Amino acid sequence: ATPNYLYAYSKTGKQIFYSSDSGQNWQSYNLLIANGGMSDLYAVDSQYAYAVSVAYTDDIASVADVYQTTNGGQSWQKVNQNRIYADAIDFYSQLKGVATSGNVLQLTTDGGKTWKVLVYPLE
């Protein structure tokens, strides 16, 4: 079965759009974040999705916060305890995911609350 839900986002507008009918109708939700906008969004299922919001870039990579929805985009909460290196995100379940930026690769197994660095540049 093909999922009917879609998520889309505005990188500059801090808005997330959600469709439960294959894109025929859309609902818009504001993502209340302190950073400049989103750099990536990944939907696990129709209710759970994660968004990355880059706060700044240092000499290694982009430093970001991770936001999660558990209700189809209606509300979003920052889930990471500490900022991570991320401008792209991918989740394999509601708990397991990876984040990347530059040459940094990180893994979470608790829904984005904590992250373990798997690859970090030596130079």
DSSP file with accessible surface (Angstrom, degrees, kcal/mol):
  #  RESIDUE AA STRUCTURE BP1 BP2  ACC     N-H-->O    O-->H-N    N-H-->O    O-->H-N    TCO  KAPPA ALPHA  PHI   PSI    X-CA   Y-CA   Z-CA
    1    1 A A              0   0  153      0, 0.0     0, 0.0     0, 0.0     0, 0.0   0.000 360.0 360.0 360.0 136.8    0.0    0.0    0.0
    2    2 A T        -     0   0  124      1,-0.1     2,-0.0     2,-0.0     0, 0.0  -0.740 360.0-114.6 -88.9 131.0    1.3    3.5   -0.9
    3    3 A P        -     0   0   76      0, 0.0    -1,-0.1     0, 0.0    17,-0.0  -0.353  15.6-154.1 -64.7 146.2    1.0    6.0    1.9
    4    4 A N        +     0   0   95     16,-0.1    18,-3.4    17,-0.0    19,-0.4   0.484  63.7  96.7 -95.1  -8.1   -1.3    8.9    1.3
    5    5 A Y        -     0   0   58     16,-0.2     2,-0.3    17,-0.1    15,-0.2  -0.588  48.2-177.4 -91.5 147.4    0.4   11.4    3.6
    6    6 A L  E     -A   19   0A  75     13,-2.5    13,-2.6    -2,-0.2     2,-0.4  -0.996  10.2-161.0-139.1 143.2    2.9   14.0    2.5
    7    7 A Y  E     +A   18   0A  31     -2,-0.3     2,-0.3    11,-0.2    11,-0.2  -0.954  13.6 173.0-118.2 144.7    5.0   16.6    4.3
    8    8 A A  E     -A   17   0A  38      9,-2.2     9,-3.3    -2,-0.4     2,-0.3  -0.958   9.6-161.6-142.0 160.2    6.6   19.7    2.7
    9    9 A Y  E     -A   16   0A  67     -2,-0.3     2,-0.6     7,-0.2     7,-0.2  -0.978  20.2-128.9-145.4 158.3    8.5   22.6    4.2
   10   10 A S  E  >> -A   15   0A  31      5,-2.2     4,-0.8    -2,-0.3    28,-0.6  -0.936  15.1-153.1-104.9 120.9    9.6   26.2    3.6
   11   11 A K  T  45S+     0   0  131     -2,-0.6    27,-0.2     1,-0.2    -1,-0.1   0.820  95.6  26.9 -63.8 -30.4   13.3   26.7    4.3
   12   12 A T  T  45S+     0   0  126     25,-0.2    -1,-0.2     1,-0.1    -2,-0.0   0.712 115.4  59.1-105.2 -22.6   12.8   30.4    5.0
   13   13 A G  T  45S-     0   0   37      2,-0.1    -2,-0.1    25,-0.1    18,-0.1   0.514  91.0-131.5 -90.3  -4.2    9.2   30.6    6.2
   14   14 A K  T  <5 +     0   0   70     -4,-0.8    17,-3.0     1,-0.2     2,-0.4   0.864  64.1 131.6  56.2  35.6    9.4   28.3    9.2
   15   15 A Q  E   < -AB  10  30A  63     -5,-0.5    -5,-2.2    15,-0.2     2,-0.4  -0.935  44.0-158.9-120.2 146.4    6.2   26.5    7.9
   16   16 A I  E     -AB   9  29A   0     13,-3.1    13,-3.1    -2,-0.4     2,-0.4  -0.968   9.2-154.1-120.7 138.4    5.5   22.9    7.5
   17   17 A F  E     -AB   8  28A  60     -9,-3.3    -9,-2.2    -2,-0.4     2,-0.4  -0.916   9.3-167.6-114.8 139.5    2.7   21.7    5.2
   18   18 A Y  E     -AB   7  27A  18      9,-2.6     9,-2.6    -2,-0.4     2,-0.4  -0.988   7.0-174.4-132.6 134.7    0.9   18.4    5.7
   19   19 A S  E     -A    6   0A   1    -13,-2.6   -13,-2.5    -2,-0.4     3,-0.3  -0.997  12.1-177.3-127.0 132.6   -1.4   16.4    3.4
   20   20 A S  S    S+     0   0   76     -2,-0.4   -15,-0.1     5,-0.3   -16,-0.1   0.333  81.5  59.6-105.1   5.2   -3.3   13.3    4.3
   21   21 A D  S >  S-     0   0   45      4,-0.5     3,-1.4   -15,-0.1   -16,-0.2  -0.257 123.1 -84.9-131.5  47.0   -4.8   12.8    0.8
   22   22 A S  T 3  S-     0   0   67    -18,-3.4   -17,-0.1    -3,-0.3    -2,-0.1   0.771  90.2 -52.8  60.0  28.3   -1.9   12.5   -1.5
   23   23 A G  T 3  S+     0   0   24    -19,-0.4    -1,-0.3     2,-0.3     3,-0.1   0.493 106.8 117.1  92.1   4.3   -1.5   16.2   -2.0
   24   24 A Q  S <  S+     0   0  155     -3,-1.4     2,-0.3     1,-0.2    -2,-0.1   0.879  86.1  20.2 -71.0 -35.3   -5.0   17.2   -2.9
   25   25 A N  S    S-     0   0  106      2,-0.0    -4,-0.5    -4,-0.0     2,-0.4  -0.984  74.4-158.6-133.9 146.4   -5.4   19.3    0.2
   26   26 A W        -     0   0  118     -2,-0.3     2,-0.4    -7,-0.1    -7,-0.2  -0.957   7.9-156.3-129.4 145.0   -2.8   20.8    2.5
   27   27 A Q  E     -B   18   0A 101     -9,-2.6    -9,-2.6    -2,-0.4     2,-0.4  -0.930  17.2-144.4-113.8 142.0   -2.7   22.1    6.0
   28   28 A S  E     -B   17   0A  57     -2,-0.4     2,-0.4   -11,-0.2   -11,-0.2  -0.906  16.3-176.5-110.6 134.3   -0.1   24.6    7.1
   29   29 A Y  E     -B   16   0A  39    -13,-3.1   -13,-3.1    -2,-0.4     2,-0.4  -0.992  22.7-129.4-129.1 136.9    1.6   24.7   10.5
   30   30 A N  E     -B   15   0A 110     -2,-0.4     2,-0.7   -15,-0.2   -15,-0.2  -0.673  15.2-144.1 -82.2 136.0    4.1   27.2   11.9
   31   31 A L        -     0   0    4    -17,-3.0     2,-1.2    -2,-0.4    46,-0.0  -0.905  11.9-145.3-101.2 109.6    7.2   25.7   13.4
   32   32 A L        +     0   0  158     -2,-0.7     2,-0.3    44,-0.2   -18,-0.0  -0.672  40.4 149.9 -80.9  98.2    8.1   27.9   16.3
   33   33 A I        -     0   0   16     -2,-1.2    -2,-0.0     2,-0.2    34,-0.0  -0.934  50.0-141.1-131.2 153.4   11.9   27.8   16.2
   34   34 A A  S    S+     0   0   91     -2,-0.3    -1,-0.1    19,-0.1    -2,-0.0   0.679  80.1  81.2 -85.2 -18.2   14.6   30.2   17.2
   35   35 A N  S    S-     0   0   13      1,-0.1    -2,-0.2     2,-0.1    20,-0.2  -0.131  97.3 -92.4 -84.4-177.7   16.8   29.4   14.2
   36   36 A G  S    S-     0   0   64     18,-0.9     2,-0.3     1,-0.2   -22,-0.1   0.565  79.3 -70.9 -77.1  -9.9   16.6   30.6   10.7
   37   37 A G        -     0   0    8     17,-0.3    17,-0.5   -24,-0.1     2,-0.3  -0.934  64.7 -47.9 146.8-169.9   14.5   27.9    9.2
   38   38 A M        -     0   0    6    -28,-0.6    15,-0.2    -2,-0.3     3,-0.1  -0.721  26.4-176.8-101.4 148.3   14.6   24.2    8.2
   39   39 A S  S    S+     0   0   29     13,-2.5     2,-0.3     1,-0.4    14,-0.1   0.570  73.8   3.6-112.1 -17.8   17.2   22.4    6.2
   40   40 A D  E     -C   52   0B  41     12,-1.0    12,-2.6    48,-0.1    -1,-0.4  -0.983  53.3-164.4-163.6 155.9   15.6   19.0    6.1
   41   41 A L  E     -C   51   0B  21     -2,-0.3     2,-0.4    10,-0.2    10,-0.2  -0.991   5.4-171.1-144.9 137.8   12.5   17.1    7.1
   42   42 A Y  E     -C   50   0B  87      8,-2.9     8,-2.7    -2,-0.3     2,-0.5  -0.984  10.8-151.6-135.3 125.2   11.9   13.3    7.3
   43   43 A A  E     -C   49   0B  25     -2,-0.4     6,-0.3     6,-0.2     3,-0.1  -0.836  10.0-175.0 -96.0 125.3    8.5   11.6    7.9
   44   44 A V  S    S-     0   0   32      4,-2.1     2,-0.2    -2,-0.5     5,-0.2   0.873  73.0 -30.1 -80.7 -43.1    8.6    8.2    9.6
   45   45 A D  S    S-     0   0   45      3,-1.8    -1,-0.2    48,-0.1    27,-0.1  -0.821  86.9 -64.5-156.0-166.3    4.8    7.7    9.2
   46   46 A S  S    S+     0   0   44     -2,-0.2   -40,-0.1     1,-0.2     3,-0.1   0.750 132.2  28.4 -67.8 -20.6    1.7    9.8    9.0
   47   47 A Q  S    S+     0   0   81      1,-0.1    25,-1.6    24,-0.1    26,-0.5   0.777 110.9  65.6-107.5 -37.4    2.0   11.0   12.6
   48   48 A Y        +     0   0   61     22,-0.2    -4,-2.1    23,-0.1    -3,-1.8  -0.790  55.9 150.4 -98.3 128.7    5.8   11.1   13.3
   49   49 A A  E     -CD  43  69B   0     20,-1.5    20,-2.3    -2,-0.5     2,-0.4  -0.979  27.7-146.6-149.6 157.9    8.2   13.4   11.5
   50   50 A Y  E     -CD  42  68B   0     -8,-2.7    -8,-2.9    -2,-0.3     2,-0.4  -0.969   9.9-166.3-127.8 141.7   11.5   15.1   12.3
   51   51 A A  E     -CD  41  67B   0     16,-2.6    16,-2.9    -2,-0.4     2,-0.4  -0.971  11.5-143.5-128.3 145.2   12.8   18.5   11.1
   52   52 A V  E     -CD  40  66B   0    -12,-2.6   -13,-2.5    -2,-0.4   -12,-1.0  -0.913  11.9-170.3-107.8 132.8   16.3   19.9   11.3
   53   53 A S  E     - D   0  65B   0     12,-2.5    12,-2.4    -2,-0.4     2,-0.4  -0.964  17.6-140.0-125.2 111.8   16.8   23.6   11.9
   54   54 A V  E     - D   0  64B  35     -2,-0.5   -18,-0.9   -17,-0.5    10,-0.3  -0.562  17.2-175.8 -75.2 127.6   20.4   24.9   11.5
   55   55 A A  E     -     0   0B  31      8,-3.0     2,-0.3     1,-0.4     9,-0.2   0.865  64.5 -35.2 -87.6 -44.7   21.4   27.5   14.1
   56   56 A Y  E     - D   0  63B 120      7,-1.5     7,-3.7   -21,-0.0     2,-0.5  -0.965  54.9-113.3-166.4 170.7   24.8   28.3   12.7
   57   57 A T  E     - D   0  62B  96     -2,-0.3     5,-0.2     5,-0.3     2,-0.1  -0.978  28.1-172.3-119.6 130.0   27.8   26.8   10.9
   58   58 A D        -     0   0   49      3,-2.3    -2,-0.0    -2,-0.5     5,-0.0  -0.304  50.2 -76.7-103.2-164.1   31.2   26.5   12.5
   59   59 A D  S    S+     0   0  155      1,-0.2     3,-0.1    -2,-0.1    -2,-0.0   0.563 129.1  41.6 -76.2  -2.2   34.5   25.5   11.0
   60   60 A I  S    S-     0   0   50      1,-0.4    43,-0.4    42,-0.0     2,-0.3   0.822 121.9 -52.6-106.0 -51.1   33.4   21.8   11.0
   61   61 A A  S    S-     0   0    6     41,-0.1    -3,-2.3    42,-0.1    -1,-0.4  -0.940  72.2 -47.0-170.5-173.8   29.8   21.7    9.9
   62   62 A S  E     -D   57   0B  16     -2,-0.3    24,-1.7    -5,-0.2     2,-0.5  -0.591  46.5-145.5 -78.3 134.5   26.3   23.0   10.5
   63   63 A V  E     +DE  56  85B   9     -7,-3.7    -8,-3.0    -2,-0.3    -7,-1.5  -0.889  33.0 166.6-104.0 128.9   25.1   23.1   14.1
   64   64 A A  E     -DE  54  84B   0     20,-3.6    20,-2.3    -2,-0.5     2,-0.3  -0.862  36.8-126.4-143.0 167.2   21.4   22.4   14.5
   65   65 A D  E     -D   53   0B   4    -12,-2.4   -12,-2.5    -2,-0.3     2,-0.4  -0.844  25.5-137.1-110.3 155.0   18.4   21.5   16.6
   66   66 A V  E     -D   52   0B   0     -2,-0.3    13,-2.9   -14,-0.2    14,-1.0  -0.948  16.2-164.5-117.0 131.8   16.0   18.6   15.8
   67   67 A Y  E     -DF  51  78B  15    -16,-2.9   -16,-2.6    -2,-0.4     2,-0.4  -0.883   3.3-161.5-116.3 148.2   12.2   19.0   16.1
   68   68 A Q  E     -DF  50  77B  31      9,-2.7     9,-2.3    -2,-0.3     2,-0.4  -0.971   8.3-162.6-131.4 142.5    9.6   16.2   16.2
   69   69 A T  E     +D   49   0B   0    -20,-2.3   -20,-1.5    -2,-0.4     7,-0.1  -0.955  10.0 177.9-116.7 144.7    5.9   15.9   15.6
   70   70 A T  S    S+     0   0   57      5,-0.4   -22,-0.2    -2,-0.4     6,-0.1   0.214  78.2  57.9-121.5   8.3    3.8   13.0   16.9
   71   71 A N  S >  S-     0   0   43      4,-0.4     3,-1.1   -24,-0.2   -23,-0.1  -0.184 122.7 -82.2-135.6  41.8    0.5   14.3   15.6
   72   72 A G  T 3  S-     0   0    2    -25,-1.6   -24,-0.1     1,-0.2   -25,-0.1   0.790  90.2 -52.8  67.6  29.4    0.9   14.8   11.9
   73   73 A G  T 3  S+     0   0    0    -26,-0.5    -1,-0.2     2,-0.3   -57,-0.1   0.382 104.4 119.9  91.7  -2.5    2.5   18.2   12.1
   74   74 A Q  S <  S+     0   0  127     -3,-1.1     2,-0.3     1,-0.2   -44,-0.1   0.862  85.4  12.0 -66.0 -35.2    0.0   20.0   14.3
   75   75 A S        -     0   0   44    -46,-0.1    -4,-0.4   -44,-0.0    -5,-0.4  -0.989  68.7-158.2-142.4 151.0    2.6   20.7   16.9
   76   76 A W        -     0   0   31     -2,-0.3     2,-0.4   -46,-0.2    -7,-0.2  -0.981   4.2-167.0-131.2 140.9    6.4   20.4   17.0
   77   77 A Q  E     -F   68   0B  81     -9,-2.3    -9,-2.7    -2,-0.4     2,-0.3  -0.979  28.5-116.8-127.7 140.8    8.8   20.0   20.0
   78   78 A K  E     +F   67   0B 102     -2,-0.4   -11,-0.3   -11,-0.2    35,-0.0  -0.607  35.6 178.0 -69.4 129.7   12.6   20.4   20.1
   79   79 A V        +     0   0   21    -13,-2.9     2,-0.2    -2,-0.3    -1,-0.2   0.704  43.3  93.8-111.8 -26.0   13.9   17.0   21.1
   80   80 A N        -     0   0    4    -14,-1.0    33,-0.2     1,-0.1    34,-0.2  -0.511  58.6-152.0 -76.2 138.5   17.7   17.1   21.1
   81   81 A Q  S    S+     0   0  125     32,-2.5     2,-0.3    -2,-0.2    -1,-0.1   0.844  84.3  21.9 -74.4 -35.3   19.2   17.8   24.5
   82   82 A N  S    S-     0   0  123     31,-0.4    -1,-0.2    -3,-0.0    -3,-0.0  -0.965  96.9 -94.9-129.8 148.9   22.3   19.4   23.0
   83   83 A R        -     0   0  112     -2,-0.3     2,-0.3    -3,-0.1   -18,-0.2  -0.303  44.9-159.1 -61.3 149.1   22.8   20.9   19.5
   84   84 A I  E     -E   64   0B  12    -20,-2.3   -20,-3.6     2,-0.1     2,-0.8  -0.787  27.9 -95.9-125.2 166.1   24.2   18.5   17.0
   85   85 A Y  E    S+E   63   0B  40     -2,-0.3     2,-0.3   -22,-0.2   -22,-0.2  -0.773  70.3 131.7 -80.9 112.7   26.0   18.7   13.6
   86   86 A A        +     0   0    0    -24,-1.7    15,-0.3    -2,-0.8     3,-0.1  -0.926  30.4 152.9-165.0 137.1   23.2   18.3   11.1
   87   87 A D  S    S+     0   0   59     13,-2.8     2,-0.3     1,-0.3    14,-0.2   0.228  85.0  43.9-135.9  -1.3   21.7   19.7    8.0
   88   88 A A  E     -G  100   0C  31     12,-1.6    12,-2.1   -48,-0.1    -1,-0.3  -0.990  66.4-173.3-141.0 148.2   20.2   16.4    6.8
   89   89 A I  E     -G   99   0C   8     -2,-0.3     2,-0.3    10,-0.2    10,-0.2  -0.985   8.2-178.6-143.5 149.2   18.3   13.8    8.7
   90   90 A D  E     -G   98   0C  53      8,-2.3     8,-3.1    -2,-0.3     2,-0.4  -0.958   9.0-161.8-151.1 128.6   16.9   10.3    8.1
   91   91 A F  E     -G   97   0C   1     -2,-0.3     6,-0.3     6,-0.3     3,-0.1  -0.926  13.6-170.2-116.1 142.8   14.9    8.1   10.4
   92   92 A Y  S    S-     0   0  152      4,-3.1     2,-0.3    -2,-0.4     5,-0.2   0.557  79.4  -6.0-103.0 -15.4   14.3    4.4   10.1
   93   93 A S  S    S-     0   0   44      3,-1.4    -1,-0.2   -48,-0.0   -48,-0.1  -0.893  92.3 -77.4-158.3-175.5   11.7    4.2   12.9
   94   94 A Q  S    S+     0   0   76     -2,-0.3     3,-0.1     1,-0.2   -45,-0.1   0.722 131.1  27.7 -67.1 -17.5   10.2    6.5   15.5
   95   95 A L  S    S+     0   0   97      1,-0.1    16,-2.3    15,-0.1    17,-0.5   0.725 108.3  70.7-113.5 -32.7   13.4    6.0   17.6
   96   96 A K        +     0   0  119     13,-0.2    -4,-3.1    14,-0.2    -3,-1.4  -0.808  57.5 135.1-102.9 127.7   16.3    5.3   15.2
   97   97 A G  E     -GH  91 108C   0     11,-2.0    11,-2.6    -2,-0.5     2,-0.3  -0.974  37.6-132.3-157.9 170.1   17.8    7.8   12.9
   98   98 A V  E     -GH  90 107C  28     -8,-3.1    -8,-2.3    -2,-0.3     2,-0.4  -0.937  12.1-163.5-128.0 152.4   20.9    9.4   11.5
   99   99 A A  E     -GH  89 106C   1      7,-2.0     7,-2.6    -2,-0.3     2,-0.3  -0.989  10.3-173.0-133.9 143.0   22.0   13.0   11.0
  100  100 A T  E     +GH  88 105C  53    -12,-2.1   -13,-2.8    -2,-0.4   -12,-1.6  -0.967  15.9 162.3-136.6 152.8   24.8   14.4    8.8
  101  101 A S  E >  S- H   0 104C   3      3,-1.7     3,-2.6    -2,-0.3     2,-0.1  -0.828  70.5 -30.7-163.7 131.9   26.6   17.6    8.1
  102  102 A G  T 3  S-     0   0   61      1,-0.3   -41,-0.1    -2,-0.3    -1,-0.1  -0.377 127.4 -26.7  58.0-128.4   29.9   18.0    6.4
  103  103 A N  T 3  S+     0   0  122    -43,-0.4     2,-0.4    -3,-0.1    -1,-0.3   0.184 113.4 109.1-101.1  15.8   31.9   14.9    7.3
  104  104 A V  E <   -H  101   0C   2     -3,-2.6    -3,-1.7    16,-0.1     2,-0.4  -0.811  43.7-175.5 -98.4 133.3   30.1   14.3   10.6
  105  105 A L  E     -HI 100 119C  53     14,-2.1    13,-3.2    -2,-0.4    14,-1.8  -0.996   6.5-177.5-127.1 128.8   27.7   11.3   10.9
  106  106 A Q  E     -HI  99 117C  10     -7,-2.6    -7,-2.0    -2,-0.4     2,-0.4  -0.931  11.2-151.5-128.9 154.9   25.6   10.8   14.1
  107  107 A L  E     -HI  98 116C  55      9,-2.6     9,-3.0    -2,-0.3     2,-0.4  -0.959   5.6-168.1-127.9 138.8   23.1    8.2   15.3
  108  108 A T  E     +H   97   0C   1    -11,-2.6   -11,-2.0    -2,-0.4     7,-0.1  -0.964  14.4 175.2-122.2 145.4   20.1    8.3   17.6
  109  109 A T  S    S+     0   0   88     -2,-0.4   -13,-0.2     5,-0.3     6,-0.1   0.211  77.8  61.7-125.4   9.9   18.2    5.4   19.1
  110  110 A D  S >  S-     0   0   47      4,-0.4     3,-0.8   -15,-0.1   -14,-0.2  -0.112 122.3 -84.5-129.2  35.2   15.9    7.4   21.4
  111  111 A G  T 3  S-     0   0    4    -16,-2.3   -15,-0.1     1,-0.2   -16,-0.1   0.760  87.9 -52.9  72.4  25.3   14.0    9.6   18.9
  112  112 A G  T 3  S+     0   0    0    -17,-0.5    -1,-0.2     2,-0.3   -46,-0.2   0.447 106.9 115.6  93.7   0.5   16.5   12.4   18.7
  113  113 A K  S <  S+     0   0  115     -3,-0.8   -32,-2.5   -33,-0.2   -31,-0.4   0.935  86.0  16.8 -68.1 -46.1   17.0   13.1   22.3
  114  114 A T  S    S-     0   0   62    -34,-0.2    -4,-0.4   -33,-0.1     2,-0.4  -0.940  71.7-156.7-127.7 153.4   20.7   12.0   22.3
  115  115 A W        -     0   0   37     -2,-0.3     2,-0.5    -7,-0.1    -7,-0.2  -0.987   6.0-150.1-133.5 138.7   23.1   11.5   19.5
  116  116 A K  E     -I  107   0C 143     -9,-3.0    -9,-2.6    -2,-0.4     2,-0.5  -0.926  23.0-127.4-108.2 129.5   26.3    9.4   19.2
  117  117 A V  E     +I  106   0C  68     -2,-0.5   -11,-0.3   -11,-0.2     3,-0.1  -0.643  31.3 171.3 -77.4 123.4   29.0   10.6   16.8
  118  118 A L  E    S+     0   0C  83    -13,-3.2     2,-0.4    -2,-0.5   -12,-0.2   0.764  70.4  23.4 -99.6 -37.2   29.9    7.8   14.4
  119  119 A V  E     +I  105   0C  74    -14,-1.8   -14,-2.1     2,-0.0    -1,-0.3  -0.999  65.8 170.5-133.6 130.9   32.2    9.7   12.0
  120  120 A Y        -     0   0  107     -2,-0.4   -16,-0.1   -16,-0.2     2,-0.0  -0.998  38.2-107.6-140.9 133.5   34.0   12.9   12.8
  121  121 A P        -     0   0   29      0, 0.0   -17,-0.0     0, 0.0    -2,-0.0  -0.341  18.4-153.9 -65.1 138.3   36.6   14.7   10.7
  122  122 A L              0   0  175     -2,-0.0     0, 0.0     0, 0.0     0, 0.0   0.704 360.0 360.0 -83.6 -22.7   40.2   14.4   12.0
  123  123 A E              0   0  226      0, 0.0     0, 0.0     0, 0.0     0, 0.0  -0.737 360.0 360.0-101.7 360.0   41.4   17.6   10.4
